[in-house]
Structure formats: C-alpha cells, structure tokens
Amino acid sequence: MTGYTDTILRYTAIDTHIGTLETPDGTGEVGLNAQEAGKRLAVRFAIRTEEDRISDVRFQVFGCGFTIAACAAAAELAEGRKLEEVLGIGTATVDEALEGLPEGRAYCADLAIEALHAAVRSAQSGTRVQATVHDVTLEEDHGPRVSADDPVYSTLIASPLPEDIAEEDRHLFSCLIAVAAQAPYELHEALGLSQDDFLNLLGAFFPGNELASIEASSTPATEPPPEINHEVFEILLSHVPQDSQGKPLQAALWLARILAARAVHPGHLWIAMGLFRRPELTASIRRLLPTLAEANNQGMRWKRFLFKQVCDLHGAVLCKSPDCGVCSDYALCFAPEDE
C-alpha cells in the first residue's frame, strides 16, 4: 500500500485500544456532528482516570489506515501518563512514534491529538463530551462532474453506435473520457491507460472520433496524475473475466485499469468516474466485472470496499467493528443506490 511503512502497518493492526469504555471520565470527539457524518474524518477518544492519570484509553475511527495508526500511537503514548503530560503530547510525537507519516497525511496525527486532548479536557472539566470539528474533508459531497451537455460527452455519445457495443457501456466510457478531459493530465494517463489502449478504446466504442477533436475540448496537460495504488489494481485485475481462449475481456480490463486510476482521487468514486448517478457505477461493475460485484455482496461504497480489501491483505484493521450490521458507522460505509 502506498505510504504504508512496516511501522504504520503494525500500528494499524494493534487493537489494544480500539473500542469503547463504559462510563468514561472523559470523551473527546472530532468531526462527529450530524452535518459532518460521512463527509469528514471522525475520531473519538474515551479515557478513564485514576489519581489524575489515564488508566485506560480507547478510540474509535471513521477514516483511513493512517488515522487508525495515529490514534493507536497516541493512545499508547497517553496511557499511564498524567493528564497535564498528555496535553503536552503533540503531533510531532505521534509522527515520531510512527517513524514518519507520508507527505499529505500529517492531518491524521492532528485528528488523533485533537480528539485525545479533547478527552483530557472533558475529564478535567467534568463535562460529558468535548467536541470539535476539523477542517479536513474525507469525501466531498458534491454533484456529478459530467452532464449530458458536456462537450466531450455529447460529441462521443452522438457518434454512431457500433453493432456489438451496448449503449450502457458506451455511456460509461463517454463519461470516463469526459471527466478525464477536465483534468490537467494527458487523457490516457488520467484513465490509467497506455496511449495505445486509449486509442483502441476510442476506436472500439466511438469509431470516427479523432483524438485531436477530443483534445481540443480538454484541459491542457500540465502535471502527471496521482500514482495508482498497485495493490488495488491487482485486486481489480483478479476479477477481469476471460474469453474461451483464456484472454482477458478487453472492456473489462480497461475498466479495471480505470477504476484503479480514478480511485486515488478525492471524493466518491462514482463522481471521480464522471458518472451521472451513483447506481451507474455498480451497474457497470456488474456488467463488466461480475465477480467483483459478487464480492461486495453487502453493497459497501466502492472506494471503501477496495481499500478495505487491501487492508485485509495486510492484516490491518480498517473498521472498529467486526460486524457491519451492528456498527454505529454503518450509514457512512453503505449508501442506498438511489442516492
């Protein structure tokens, strides 16, 4: 997993301090109000004290593995210390314990420390809960990036439909090319494809459309795209069906590569794919990657499902509950398909 060192993975697997405390002396929360649910990273720390020291500490996380690791390190550092000493623990101490969070993930230590300090202040003041809001957005809740009047989408979808191509698949790839055209990357790189694969896709689904005409409506390429998580790609690749000769079906292979490329972007995956509505993503996966759809048999949000598979491969702990059905964060991981 990109950025997951052995030390960080070890901390994600430590479950000593994961969970809840009955009748805690102090509770601290970050980003857990109703308006934040599902949109922002959330951390809760609960502590029990004896003679002004933390005798027991537990945390709960809705967030990435880096946040889980940061909370585990913060809990380990806090247990047994005096409350005032714990208030002196900063993000640099957590980062040092983890032997360095990757660039762009420093906020994970911020979240852990904010919630831990809030729990200490809760215990000191005798208030039931100390709550705060952090300004790091996990998944922006916005509308689709591509619409029917998008110039690239409308050009592609208006071209003649080849006899052997389903309308649903052509809509899928029209959306994908349209959203790629909005990014400051080369079109094929924005989709995780080689130049040859992109041209072959264009010829298969949109014969007669020249690359130059699409590039004319695209954002100029000024930077490389984010790095693909190769373990996510390997998981997707394992679900690509094969033909009677054992060769991968081309459209499914293209979709697997594209899913891996778009999954690294912030926000919901269906939006990063340029689709009009959330259900279109699941429908596309059912058509082209049916065993992947079967694997996600509980209907977990696709990005969360994919990265949970990666964590499971490494024995890491992404979820605070072993049973999704009883987890208080169920609504954050599972969204109705009609949303």
C-alpha positions in Angstrom: 0.0 0.0 0.0 1.4 3.4 -1.0 2.9 5.2 2.1 2.2 2.3 4.5 5.5 1.5 6.1 6.0 -1.6 8.3 5.7 0.6 11.4 2.4 2.2 10.3 1.0 -1.2 9.3 2.0 -2.5 12.7 0.1 0.2 14.5 -3.0 -0.3 12.3 -3.1 -3.9 13.4 -2.8 -3.1 17.2 -6.4 -3.4 18.6 -5.5 -3.0 22.3 -7.1 0.5 22.5 -9.8 0.1 19.8 -13.4 0.3 21.1 -15.5 2.0 23.8 -15.3 2.5 27.5 -18.3 2.2 29.8 -18.8 5.3 32.0 -15.6 7.0 30.8 -14.3 10.0 32.8 -13.6 11.9 29.6 -14.7 11.8 26.0 -13.3 13.8 23.1 -14.7 13.9 19.6 -13.6 15.4 16.3 -16.0 15.9 13.4 -18.8 13.7 14.6 -21.8 16.1 14.4 -24.7 15.2 12.1 -23.6 17.6 9.4 -20.1 16.0 9.3 -21.2 12.3 9.2 -19.8 10.7 6.1 -18.2 13.9 4.9 -15.3 14.4 7.3 -12.8 12.2 9.1 -14.1 11.4 12.6 -12.2 10.3 15.7 -13.5 9.6 19.3 -11.3 9.1 22.3 -12.6 7.9 25.7 -10.4 7.8 28.8 -10.7 6.5 32.4 -8.5 8.2 35.1 -7.1 7.3 38.4 -5.3 9.9 40.6 -5.1 12.3 37.7 -3.5 9.7 35.4 -5.0 8.0 32.4 -5.5 4.4 33.4 -7.4 3.3 30.3 -7.9 4.7 26.9 -10.0 3.7 23.9 -10.6 5.2 20.4 -12.9 4.8 17.5 -12.2 5.9 14.0 -14.0 6.5 10.7 -11.1 7.2 8.4 -8.1 5.8 6.7 -5.4 3.4 8.0 -3.1 6.3 8.6 -5.6 7.8 11.0 -6.1 4.5 12.8 -2.3 4.2 13.2 -2.0 7.7 14.5 -4.8 7.1 17.1 -3.1 3.8 18.2 0.2 5.6 18.7 -1.5 8.5 20.6 -3.3 6.0 22.8 -0.1 4.1 23.5 1.7 7.4 24.4 -1.1 8.6 26.7 -1.9 5.5 28.8 -0.4 5.8 32.3 0.5 9.4 32.0 -0.8 12.4 34.0 -3.5 14.4 32.3 -1.3 17.5 32.0 1.5 15.5 30.5 -0.9 14.1 27.9 -1.8 17.7 26.9 1.8 18.2 26.1 1.9 15.3 23.6 1.8 16.9 20.1 1.5 15.7 16.6 5.3 15.6 16.2 5.5 13.0 18.9 2.9 10.8 17.2 4.7 11.3 13.9 7.9 10.2 15.5 6.3 7.1 17.0 5.1 6.2 13.5 8.6 6.9 12.1 7.0 9.5 9.8 3.6 9.8 8.1 3.8 10.3 4.4 3.5 13.7 2.9 -0.1 15.0 2.9 -1.1 12.7 5.8 0.1 14.9 8.7 -3.5 15.8 9.4 -4.1 12.2 10.6 -1.9 12.9 13.6 -3.7 16.2 14.1 -7.0 14.4 14.3 -5.7 11.9 16.9 -4.2 14.6 19.1 -7.2 16.9 18.8 -9.6 14.1 20.0 -7.2 12.9 22.7 -6.7 16.4 24.1 -10.5 17.0 24.0 -11.0 13.8 26.1 -8.5 15.1 28.6 -10.2 18.4 28.9 -13.5 16.6 29.2 -12.1 14.7 32.2 -10.6 17.8 33.8 -13.8 19.9 33.5 -16.2 17.2 34.3 -18.2 17.7 31.1 -19.6 14.6 29.4 -18.1 15.3 25.9 -15.7 17.8 24.5 -16.3 18.1 20.7 -14.6 19.9 18.0 -14.6 20.0 14.1 -11.5 19.5 12.0 -11.5 21.1 8.5 -10.1 18.1 6.6 -12.7 16.7 4.2 -12.6 13.0 3.6 -15.1 12.9 0.8 -16.6 16.0 -0.7 -20.3 15.7 -1.2 -21.0 17.4 -4.5 -22.9 16.6 -7.7 -21.7 14.8 -10.8 -18.8 16.4 -12.8 -20.2 15.4 -16.2 -23.6 16.1 -17.6 -25.3 15.3 -20.9 -24.4 18.7 -22.4 -20.7 18.3 -21.6 -18.9 19.0 -25.0 -16.8 15.8 -24.9 -19.6 13.6 -23.6 -22.1 15.0 -26.1 -19.7 14.5 -29.0 -18.9 11.0 -28.1 -22.4 9.8 -27.4 -23.8 11.3 -30.6 -21.5 9.2 -32.8 -22.9 6.1 -34.4 -23.3 3.1 -32.1 -21.3 0.0 -33.2 -23.4 -3.1 -33.5 -21.5 -5.1 -30.9 -21.4 -2.3 -28.2 -24.1 -1.9 -25.5 -25.5 1.6 -25.0 -24.8 1.4 -21.3 -21.1 0.7 -21.9 -20.8 3.5 -24.3 -22.3 5.8 -21.8 -19.8 4.6 -19.2 -16.8 5.3 -21.4 -18.2 8.6 -22.6 -18.4 9.7 -19.0 -14.9 8.5 -18.3 -13.3 10.3 -21.2 -15.3 13.4 -20.5 -14.1 13.6 -16.8 -10.6 12.8 -17.9 -10.7 15.7 -20.3 -11.4 18.0 -17.3 -8.2 17.1 -15.6 -4.7 18.7 -16.2 -3.3 15.3 -17.3 -2.9 13.5 -20.6 -6.2 11.9 -21.4 -4.8 8.3 -21.4 -2.9 8.9 -18.1 -6.0 10.3 -16.4 -7.6 6.9 -17.1 -4.6 4.8 -16.2 -4.3 3.6 -19.8 -1.4 3.5 -22.3 -1.8 5.7 -25.3 -2.4 2.6 -27.5 -5.1 1.3 -25.1 -6.8 4.6 -25.1 -6.8 4.8 -28.9 -8.1 1.2 -29.1 -10.9 2.1 -26.7 -11.8 5.1 -28.7 -11.9 3.1 -31.9 -14.0 0.3 -30.4 -16.7 2.5 -28.8 -16.5 5.7 -30.8 -15.4 5.0 -34.3 -14.8 8.1 -36.4 -13.9 10.3 -33.4 -10.4 11.6 -33.7 -8.2 12.1 -30.7 -7.4 15.6 -31.8 -11.0 16.7 -31.7 -11.4 15.5 -28.1 -8.1 17.1 -27.0 -9.3 20.4 -28.4 -12.1 20.4 -25.7 -9.8 19.2 -23.0 -7.9 20.9 -20.2 -4.2 21.3 -21.2 -1.9 18.7 -19.6 0.3 20.5 -17.1 1.2 17.8 -14.5 1.3 14.0 -14.0 -1.7 12.2 -12.5 -1.7 10.8 -9.0 0.1 7.5 -8.5 -2.1 4.4 -8.8 -2.3 2.0 -5.9 -1.0 -1.1 -7.5 -2.5 -3.4 -4.9 -5.9 -2.0 -5.6 -5.2 -2.7 -9.3 -4.1 -6.2 -8.7 -7.4 -6.9 -6.8 -9.4 -5.4 -9.7 -7.3 -7.4 -12.2 -8.1 -10.6 -10.5 -11.8 -10.0 -11.3 -11.4 -9.4 -15.0 -13.3 -12.2 -16.9 -11.6 -14.2 -19.7 -12.8 -15.4 -23.0 -12.8 -19.0 -24.2 -9.1 -18.8 -25.1 -8.2 -17.5 -21.6 -7.6 -13.9 -22.7 -9.0 -11.1 -20.6 -12.1 -9.4 -22.0 -10.8 -6.0 -23.3 -13.6 -3.7 -22.0 -13.4 -5.3 -18.5 -9.6 -4.9 -18.5 -9.9 -1.2 -19.5 -12.5 -0.7 -16.7 -10.2 -2.4 -14.1 -7.3 -0.1 -15.0 -9.6 3.0 -15.0 -11.1 2.1 -11.6 -7.6 1.9 -10.1 -6.7 5.2 -11.6 -9.8 7.1 -10.5 -9.9 5.5 -7.0 -6.9 7.6 -6.0 -8.9 10.9 -6.5 -10.7 12.5 -3.6 -14.5 12.2 -3.2 -16.9 9.5 -4.1 -15.7 7.1 -6.8 -18.8 7.4 -9.0 -18.2 11.1 -9.2 -14.5 10.6 -10.0 -15.6 8.3 -12.8 -17.7 11.1 -14.3 -21.0 9.2 -13.9 -24.3 10.9 -13.7 -25.6 8.9 -10.7 -24.3 6.6 -8.0 -26.1 3.4 -9.3 -24.3 3.6 -12.6 -21.0 2.6 -11.0 -22.4 -0.6 -9.5 -24.3 -1.4 -12.7 -21.1 -1.0 -14.8 -19.2 -3.3 -12.4 -21.9 -5.9 -12.5 -21.8 -5.9 -16.3 -18.0 -6.0 -16.8 -16.5 -7.2 -13.5 -19.3 -9.5 -12.2 -17.2 -11.4 -9.6 -16.1 -8.1 -8.1 -19.8 -7.1 -7.7 -20.4 -10.5 -6.1 -17.5 -10.0 -3.7 -19.1 -6.7 -2.5 -22.2 -8.5 -1.6 -23.2 -6.1 1.2 -23.2 -3.1 -1.1 -20.3 -1.2 0.6 -19.3 2.1 -1.0 -16.9 1.0 -3.7 -13.8 3.1 -2.8 -14.1 2.0 0.8 -14.6 -1.6 -0.3 -11.5 -1.6 -2.5 -9.2 -0.2 0.1 -10.6 -2.4 2.8 -9.6 -5.4 0.6 -6.0 -4.0 0.6 -6.0 -3.6 4.4 -7.3 -7.1 4.8 -4.4 -8.5 2.7 -2.0 -7.0 5.2 -3.9 -7.9 8.3 -4.6 -4.3 9.1 -7.7 -3.0 10.9 -9.8 -0.5 8.9 -13.1 -1.0 10.8 -13.8 -0.6 14.5 -16.4 -3.4 14.5 -16.1 -6.9 13.1 -19.8 -6.9 12.2 -21.0 -4.2 9.8 -24.6 -4.8 10.8 -24.1 -3.6 14.4 -21.5 -0.9 13.7 -22.6 2.7 14.5 -20.9 3.9 11.4 -22.9 1.6 9.1 -24.5 4.6 7.2 -21.1 6.0 6.5 -19.9 2.9 4.6 -23.2 1.8 3.0 -25.2 4.2 0.9 -28.5 3.5 -0.8 -28.0 3.0 -4.5 -30.7 5.6 -5.3 -28.8 8.4 -3.6 
